Amino acid sequence: MTAAIEVRDLRKRYEGVQALDGVSLTVPEGSFFGLLGPNGAGKTTFISILVGLVRKSGGTAEVFGYDVEDDYREARDAIGLAPQEFNVDRFFPIREVLEHKAGYHGIPADEARERADEVLKRVGIYEKRDTRFDWLSGGMKRRFVLARALITEPDLLILDEPTAGVDVQLRHDLWDLITELNDGGTTILLTTHYIEEAERLCDEVAILDSGRIVAVDSPEDLMDRGADRIEIQLRNPPAEAPTLTAGEGNVENVELDGNRLVVTARQGGLVAPDVVRELDREGFEIVDLEISRTSLEEVFVEMTRGQETVGGEDEDSGEDDPEKATAAAPGTSGGAGGDR
Ligand SMILES: Nc1ncnc2c1ncn2[C@@H]1O[C@H](COP(=O)(O)OP(=O)(O)OP(=O)(O)O)[C@@H](O)[C@H]1O
């Protein structure tokens, strides 16, 4: 099966900055794939190359087998992009903006109107169809850029920070909608700073750091790489922490905190029964046991330590970035922003 995204040794150098430094990645068709990384890791650059808004400096990038430069049209037609920044024509009613976008992709006028109504209903802002983009609330603007990404019925939906700054209700609505699309066969590429969002939604996650991939795995398997915390309350605690042989090398640390033994171990759920048996053999009486699983966020922070902090809603929007402000034709030296 052709991968939805296949990149090999992808590189992008801006003046003085190596934004992508040899990225190789396969996003299988139909997957719900998360691209995580601290601010400035290169996520938006990666996406911008796929949609033809930034020209790569080296390597190859294909979308459903189409080279993003040589077969620009085919590759671009397969992608729906909901970008981080709003780059919408502000002077037309939003339904017309959708019709123009459909027309640009060769969809006939009457079908374009039908599709526009359908996607506006789907994202829940149909009653605002005659309103200008500027007059929508922040949450409605988020819904609208998703509608615009869906107008071409893309096989690959790219969502760059779709839930940044939206309220809990809308976040859940967006999750439901995106999950529904994925269940229907649409491949999803999601970037988000809400790591628990990726943990919840994605079946595979790539962690990008300073332009390089540091890990690709399912959230579950990534979490297995982090250390869980097993807290065991003892009725008869020893004077100092015992040395444990259980856990087949997964135990990283054992500490005594009053009558609680705190064991740090990878795959805590698997290790805990062995630890309990060993303590039992040694004559300790266990009163209580609690396992706290490491979160994907903790693993992420560990893997990207030393980089900028994981932001919330107000990370650098890149608005000063000239490449993100002006659209450029394929084959030029860069340019970003126009959702084409
Ligand atoms: N047009 C540009 N000119 C020069 N440097 C740029 C340009 N666009 C991005 N960069 C730099 O490339 C690096 C990667 O930026 P990019 O926007 O791709 O990261 P990101 O992972 O999307 O970050 P964020 O999470 O903050 O959106 C950063 O160091 C950024 O400053």
The ligand as a Gaussian input file, in Angstrom:
#p B3LYP/6-31G(d) Opt

LIG

0 1
 N       10.978000      31.834000       7.052000
 C       11.879000      31.510000       7.956000
 N       13.091000      32.087000       7.933000
 C       14.048000      31.774000       8.836000
 N       13.869000      30.852000       9.820000
 C       12.677000      30.256000       9.889000
 C       11.620000      30.545000       8.968000
 N       10.543000      29.775000       9.298000
 C       10.923000      29.042000      10.369000
 N       12.196000      29.324000      10.726000
 C       12.981000      28.691000      11.807000
 O       13.002000      27.302000      11.584000
 C       12.887000      26.597000      12.814000
 C       11.672000      25.677000      12.755000
 O       10.490000      26.484000      12.737000
 P        9.020000      25.862000      12.618000
 O        8.043000      26.996000      12.552000
 O        9.006000      24.874000      11.513000
 O        8.913000      25.099000      14.006000
 P        7.624000      24.513000      14.747000
 O        8.020000      23.180000      15.260000
 O        6.445000      24.581000      13.844000
 O        7.464000      25.542000      15.942000
 P        6.126000      25.990000      16.762000
 O        5.751000      24.821000      17.606000
 O        6.668000      27.121000      17.574000
 O        5.097000      26.391000      15.758000
 C       12.824000      27.658000      13.899000
 O       14.128000      27.860000      14.389000
 C       12.333000      28.882000      13.153000
 O       12.804000      30.072000      13.773000

